[in-house]
Amino acid sequence: MSTKKGRVFSGARPTGRQHLGNYLGAIKNYVALQDDYDCVYCIVDIHALTTMETTVDLKQNTLEMALDWLAAGIDPEKSIVFVQSHVPQVMELHTILSMITPYGKLIELPTFKEKIKQQPKNINYGLVGYPVLQAADITLYKSHLVPVGVDQAPHIEFTREVVRSFNFRYQTDVLIEPEMKITEIPKVLGTDGVQKMSKSLDNHIELAASADETQLRIMTMVTDPQRMRRADPGNPDVCNVFSLHKIFSSRDEVQSINTECRKAGIGCVDCKKLLAKNLNAHFAPFRERREVFAQKPDQVFEILQDGAQRARLIADQTIREVHDAIGMF
């Protein structure tokens, strides 16, 4: 691979079909970065085990995510796309890095505190060590840049600390301190207009949904909570529908809605219908590409296998360098 501006790594848990929040918060950025960086994109199925009580849908969810990534424009000719468990070297590096990681640091991370509130009866060893495995993901591929949302920033700083500790202890520069790239749209609200878009909250809009399904979802969206009647003036500044118009509608349409809503010249129903129309037009090519890939699951599996093979070449070299730095036989 050419070095370009450096190497990007990002991973996401296999949650199945992706939604609008996933697309705006991560996938769109993944695609854009391919032109300037060597990108390594990983479906982190091992990470998923820390919170899953059953794995019955794990394989299918992994396939669904891969379909969405490929249909969105992640190009296996430009990027390495693979499944985390297909490169077992990450588990070895995870174990090595865990030897230099203070337990107290792990339990103070805000994401860990959130998880134990969500699953108080399943605080497993893997959940505690999640950030170390994430650090192994990033450093195994000599990553220079990691695109993340604001909520993941502490994990990247934690990874940087792990790298500094490893390099200092073993007097080496084998591991690279990654920089973080905060996504332009750090938080996408769901159809409720309050919570972050999430499948678990059922406030999401799937990218692969049909045009009719998409419109139905959009028609349930909460708009300006102060606007009770069609004749009432609205406030686009607090309307989640308008925030999506600014992304998926034309400049003229956005300006018109901004003006007409404030003087009750346009109602919420018409505003939602226009958003549904524009959103469906935007994702029509995506849905066509996805269907093509979905008809050839073996081809998708081959893409993931090829990606894993390419990732293992990088991983093998890193592990050799780590062994040498430590002084392992």
C-alpha positions in Angstrom: 0.0 0.0 0.0 1.1 3.6 -0.6 1.5 5.6 2.5 -0.4 8.7 1.3 -0.9 11.0 4.3 -0.7 8.1 6.7 -2.9 5.2 7.8 -6.4 5.5 9.2 -8.0 2.9 11.4 -11.6 2.7 12.5 -13.8 -0.2 13.8 -17.4 -0.6 14.5 -19.4 -3.2 16.3 -21.6 -5.4 14.1 -25.0 -4.0 14.8 -26.6 -5.2 11.6 -28.2 -2.8 9.2 -26.8 0.7 9.6 -28.9 3.8 10.3 -28.7 7.4 9.4 -26.7 8.2 12.6 -24.1 5.6 11.6 -23.8 7.0 8.2 -23.5 10.7 9.1 -21.3 10.0 12.2 -18.9 7.5 10.7 -19.5 5.8 7.3 -19.7 9.0 5.2 -16.3 10.0 6.7 -14.9 6.5 6.1 -15.6 6.9 2.4 -14.2 10.4 2.2 -10.9 9.5 3.9 -10.1 6.8 1.3 -8.7 9.2 -1.2 -6.1 10.7 1.1 -5.2 7.9 3.5 -4.5 4.2 3.6 -7.6 3.1 5.4 -8.2 0.0 7.6 -11.8 -0.5 8.5 -12.8 -3.3 10.9 -16.0 -4.9 12.0 -15.2 -5.6 15.6 -17.0 -8.8 16.4 -14.8 -9.6 19.5 -15.7 -6.2 21.0 -19.4 -7.0 20.5 -19.1 -10.1 22.8 -18.6 -7.8 25.9 -22.2 -6.8 25.8 -24.0 -9.6 23.9 -26.0 -12.2 25.8 -26.6 -14.2 22.7 -24.7 -14.4 19.4 -27.4 -15.9 17.4 -27.5 -12.9 15.0 -23.8 -12.1 15.1 -22.9 -13.6 11.8 -25.9 -12.1 10.0 -25.3 -8.7 11.6 -21.7 -8.7 10.4 -22.8 -9.4 6.9 -25.5 -6.7 7.0 -22.9 -4.1 8.2 -20.5 -5.2 5.5 -23.2 -4.8 2.9 -24.0 -1.2 4.1 -20.3 -0.3 4.2 -19.6 -1.5 0.6 -22.8 0.0 -0.8 -22.0 3.3 0.8 -18.7 3.5 -1.1 -16.0 1.8 1.1 -13.9 0.4 -1.7 -11.9 -2.8 -1.0 -9.5 -1.8 -3.8 -8.6 1.4 -1.8 -9.2 0.2 1.8 -8.7 -2.9 3.9 -12.1 -4.1 5.1 -12.2 -7.1 7.4 -13.6 -8.8 10.5 -11.7 -8.3 13.8 -11.6 -12.0 14.8 -10.1 -13.0 11.4 -6.8 -11.4 12.5 -6.0 -13.1 15.8 -2.8 -11.2 16.3 -4.9 -8.5 17.9 -5.6 -10.7 20.8 -1.8 -11.2 21.4 -1.1 -7.5 21.3 -4.1 -6.9 23.6 -2.6 -9.3 26.2 0.8 -7.7 26.0 -0.6 -4.2 26.3 -2.7 -5.3 29.3 0.5 -6.0 31.2 1.3 -2.3 31.2 -2.2 -0.9 31.8 -3.3 0.1 35.3 -6.6 -1.3 36.4 -7.6 2.0 38.0 -7.3 3.8 34.7 -9.7 1.4 33.0 -12.5 1.7 35.5 -12.3 5.5 35.5 -13.0 5.8 31.8 -16.5 7.4 31.3 -17.6 4.8 28.8 -16.9 2.0 31.2 -19.0 3.8 33.9 -21.8 4.1 31.4 -21.7 0.4 30.4 -21.9 -0.8 34.0 -25.0 1.3 34.5 -26.5 -0.3 31.3 -25.5 -3.9 32.2 -24.9 -4.1 36.0 -25.3 -7.9 36.0 -22.7 -8.4 33.2 -19.5 -6.6 34.2 -17.2 -9.1 32.6 -13.4 -9.0 32.3 -13.7 -8.2 28.6 -15.8 -5.2 29.3 -13.1 -3.8 31.7 -10.4 -4.5 29.2 -12.3 -3.2 26.2 -10.2 0.0 25.9 -7.0 -2.2 25.8 -8.3 -4.3 23.0 -9.3 -1.1 21.2 -5.8 0.2 21.7 -4.5 -3.0 20.2 -6.8 -2.6 17.2 -5.4 0.8 16.5 -1.7 0.2 17.2 -1.5 -3.2 15.5 -1.9 -1.5 12.1 0.5 1.4 12.9 -2.4 3.8 12.6 -1.8 7.6 12.5 -5.3 8.8 12.5 -8.6 7.6 14.1 -11.9 9.2 13.2 -14.2 9.2 16.2 -17.1 10.9 17.8 -16.6 13.2 20.8 -17.7 10.4 23.2 -14.8 8.2 22.1 -12.1 10.9 22.5 -11.1 9.5 26.0 -10.4 6.1 24.4 -8.0 7.6 21.9 -6.2 9.6 24.6 -6.0 6.3 26.6 -4.5 4.6 23.5 -1.9 7.4 23.3 -1.0 6.8 27.0 -0.6 3.1 26.4 1.7 3.7 23.5 3.8 6.1 25.5 4.0 3.6 28.4 5.0 0.7 26.1 7.6 2.7 24.2 9.1 4.2 27.4 9.2 0.8 29.2 10.9 -1.0 26.3 12.9 2.0 25.0 11.5 1.7 21.5 9.4 3.7 19.0 7.6 0.6 17.6 4.1 1.7 18.5 2.6 4.9 17.0 0.7 7.5 19.0 -2.5 8.0 17.0 -4.2 11.4 16.4 -7.9 11.7 16.6 -10.2 13.2 14.0 -13.5 14.3 15.5 -16.3 13.7 13.1 -18.1 16.8 11.7 -21.5 15.5 12.9 -20.7 14.2 16.4 -24.3 13.5 17.4 -27.3 12.6 15.2 -30.7 12.8 17.0 -33.3 10.1 16.5 -36.8 10.5 15.4 -37.8 11.5 18.9 -35.7 14.6 18.6 -34.1 14.1 22.0 -32.0 11.0 22.2 -29.1 10.0 20.0 -30.3 7.9 17.1 -30.2 4.2 18.2 -31.7 0.9 17.3 -32.2 0.1 21.0 -34.4 3.2 21.3 -36.2 2.4 18.1 -35.7 6.0 17.0 -33.6 5.2 13.9 -33.9 5.4 10.1 -32.2 2.5 8.4 -30.2 3.3 5.2 -31.5 0.1 3.5 -35.1 0.8 4.4 -37.5 1.1 1.4 -38.7 4.5 0.3 -42.1 3.9 1.9 -40.5 2.7 5.2 -38.3 5.7 5.2 -41.2 8.1 4.7 -43.2 6.4 7.5 -40.3 6.9 9.9 -39.8 10.5 8.9 -43.5 11.3 9.3 -43.2 10.2 13.0 -40.3 12.6 13.7 -40.7 15.2 16.4 -40.4 18.7 15.1 -40.5 22.0 17.0 -42.1 21.0 20.4 -43.6 24.5 20.8 -45.5 24.4 17.6 -48.9 23.0 18.4 -50.9 23.9 15.3 -50.3 24.4 11.6 -51.1 28.1 11.9 -48.4 28.5 14.6 -45.0 29.9 13.6 -42.2 27.4 14.0 -38.6 27.6 15.0 -36.3 25.7 12.7 -33.4 26.2 15.0 -34.8 23.6 17.4 -36.3 21.3 14.8 -34.5 18.0 14.1 -36.2 17.7 10.8 -34.7 21.0 9.7 -31.3 19.8 10.9 -31.5 16.9 8.4 -32.8 19.3 5.7 -29.5 21.2 6.0 -27.7 18.0 5.0 -30.0 16.4 2.4 -31.9 19.3 0.8 -30.8 22.0 -1.6 -29.6 25.4 -0.4 -32.7 27.0 -1.9 -35.0 24.5 -0.1 -33.3 25.0 3.2 -33.6 28.8 2.9 -37.2 28.5 1.9 -38.0 26.3 4.9 -36.1 28.5 7.3 -38.2 31.5 6.2 -41.6 29.9 5.7 -41.6 27.9 8.9 -41.0 31.0 11.0 -44.1 32.6 9.6 -46.2 29.4 9.4 -45.9 29.4 5.6 -45.1 25.7 5.6 -46.4 23.1 8.0 -44.5 20.2 9.6 -46.2 17.6 7.5 -45.1 19.2 4.2 -41.6 19.7 5.7 -41.4 16.0 6.5 -42.6 14.9 3.1 -40.0 17.0 1.4 -37.3 15.5 3.7 -38.5 12.0 2.9 -38.4 12.8 -0.8 -34.8 14.1 -0.7 -33.5 11.4 1.7 -34.9 8.7 -0.6 -33.4 10.3 -3.7 -30.0 10.6 -1.9 -30.0 6.9 -0.9 -31.5 5.4 -4.0 -28.1 4.6 -5.6 -26.9 3.2 -2.2 -29.9 0.8 -2.1 -29.3 -0.3 -5.7 -25.7 -1.1 -4.9 -26.6 -2.9 -1.7 -29.0 -5.1 -3.5 -26.3 -6.1 -6.0 -24.0 -7.1 -3.1 -26.8 -8.8 -1.2 -27.3 -11.1 -4.2 -23.7 -12.3 -4.0 -22.9 -13.0 -0.3 -20.0 -15.2 -1.3 -18.4 -12.2 -3.0 -18.8 -10.1 0.2 -17.2 -12.9 2.2 -14.2 -13.0 -0.2 -13.8 -9.3 0.2 -13.6 -9.7 4.0 -11.3 -12.6 3.7 -9.0 -10.7 1.4 -9.0 -7.8 3.7 -8.1 -10.0 6.6 -5.2 -11.4 4.7 -3.9 -8.0 3.9 -4.4 -6.9 7.5 -2.5 -9.9 8.8 0.6 -8.9 6.8 0.7 -5.6 8.7 -0.2 -7.3 12.0 2.6 -10.0 11.6 5.2 -7.3 11.1 4.0 -5.3 14.1 4.0 -8.3 16.4 7.6 -9.2 15.3 8.7 -5.7 16.2 6.9 -5.8 19.5 8.5 -9.1 20.4 12.0 -7.7 19.5 11.3 -4.6 21.6 10.4 -6.6 24.6 13.2 -9.1 24.1 11.0 -12.1 23.6 12.8 -15.2 22.2 
